[in-house]
Amino acid sequence: MSDYFDPFDADRPLRLGCTCGAHASDAEHATATLRERSESADFIAYSNEFIEASLMKALFPQDAVRRNFLRAVGRRTAMAAVSSVLPIASLQAMAQDKGTPEKKDLKVGFIPITCATPLIMAHPLGFYRNQGLNVEVVKTAGWALIRDKMINKEYDATHFLSPMPLAISMGAGSNATPMHVASIQNTNGQAITLAVKHKDKRNPADWKGFKFAVPFEYSMHNFLLRYYVAEAGLDPDRDIQIRVVPPPEMVANLRAGNIDGFLGPDPFNQRAVYEEVGFIHLLTKDLWNGHPCCAFGTSTEFIQKNPNSFAALYRAVLTASAMARKPENRELIAKVISPAAYLNQPETVVAQVLTGKFADGLGKIQNVPDRADFDPIPWQSMAVWMLTQMKRWGYVKGDVNYKQIAEKVFLLTDAKKTMKALGQTPPEGAYPKFTIMGKVFDAAKPEEYIKSFAINRTT
């Protein structure tokens, strides 16, 4: 890999320890720096408006906790995220004078991909500990195992693919178990990567017979790949093969020739370039800019039995999400989450993903700052779109009550009702429209949307 251009380490000398000499490694230095930023950022005074001040005091009754939260994320981010995401149980728990977690020792699952950045970074940065929790973040091999451990109550909460809680709640692919999406972990942050031997086949219409990997059936990766090839005139069930491959195994399968490409999470698209076995055909943001990917969620039972624990867990993840959204933090975050306990990836690979300055495997260095983002809002129109794709491709049959399922699983409506009860004016709407590959999606017309496609399993 001597000819691989590394835009971050090209002139970096070999050394031990960190740049300041006070820490054993760059990762420790980055962790300390980010922690200082979260704890000592200039205090942003909260709104003088009585209603906003009252809401924050109700949500964070302990002065120190409230101040730390606002220092970490700022007033505007706090209001946007808190008022749009938290479910009733969480708000009720946080409004109590005594918000002691019912359960302090928690296990939270994650797949080692950059989509889980907020959930992962909250661990070394002490955000869970600051909320009175002792959280073990557990690296997990694949999504089926994540699903099973949540159903079997081995994990208290987890990193989900955002369609998974919908599928699990409906009993699609598993026993029906009510689950919730508390927040979106990441938006964008995926790509279609092809083997280097296919550099002359950039038109998806030429992919007939190709074998592709996706991380799970109920994933945005699967749905976006199907959408993309179908728009090119290929039937994803007949003209190509789509296999489920755990993300950490995708690059090895590409190298071995078992697959021609994959639509997968990072850092594995960038790792394929780093290993010189693949190139980035396109970023999924070019299909749907701002699309959801992964989520942070848990079961209905956990929220009901442990509302204070859930509220504390959510505050930690929300704080991390707000920090991850700031571009100036991305290189430091890459150092924090790259070590073996978390992603176990070369720092330069992770940094290229998070900063958007990356080699594409085609001889160019790209600069796409929003290659990955961490907008936490779980819009219910996102859930409806996922449900339309489940029906379009035969994962669910018969009538689907799109609105009911979306509002039950994606915890936005409850937050709006509770905001009204607290005297707040909630954000307008829950079903914004989105544009996917030039086509507008209106969540109010899901069946018409499905029928508008020439290739689907419903006709």
Secondary structure, DSSP 8 states (H G I E B T S, - for coil): -TT---TTTTT----SS-SSSSSSSHHHHHHHHHHHHHHHS------SSHHHHHHHHHH--SHHHHHHHHHHH-HHHHHHHHHHH--HHHHHHHHSS----S--EEEEEE-SSGGGHHHHHTTTTTHHHHTT-EEEEEE-S-HHHHHHHHHTTS-SEEEEETTHHHHHHHTSSS----EEEEEE--EE-EEEEEEGGGTT--SGGG-TT-EEEES-SSSHHHHHHHHHHHHTT--TTTTSEEEE--GGGHHHHHHHTS-SEEEEETTHHHHHHHTTSEEEEEEGGGTSTT-B-EEEEEEHHHHHH-HHHHHHHHHHHHHHHHHHTSGGGHHHHHHHH-STTTT---HHHHHHHHHSEEE-SSS-EEE-TTSEE------HHHHHHHHHHHHHTTSS-S---HHHHHHHHBTTHHHHHHHHHTT----S-S---EEETTEEE-TT-HHHHHHT-SS-S--
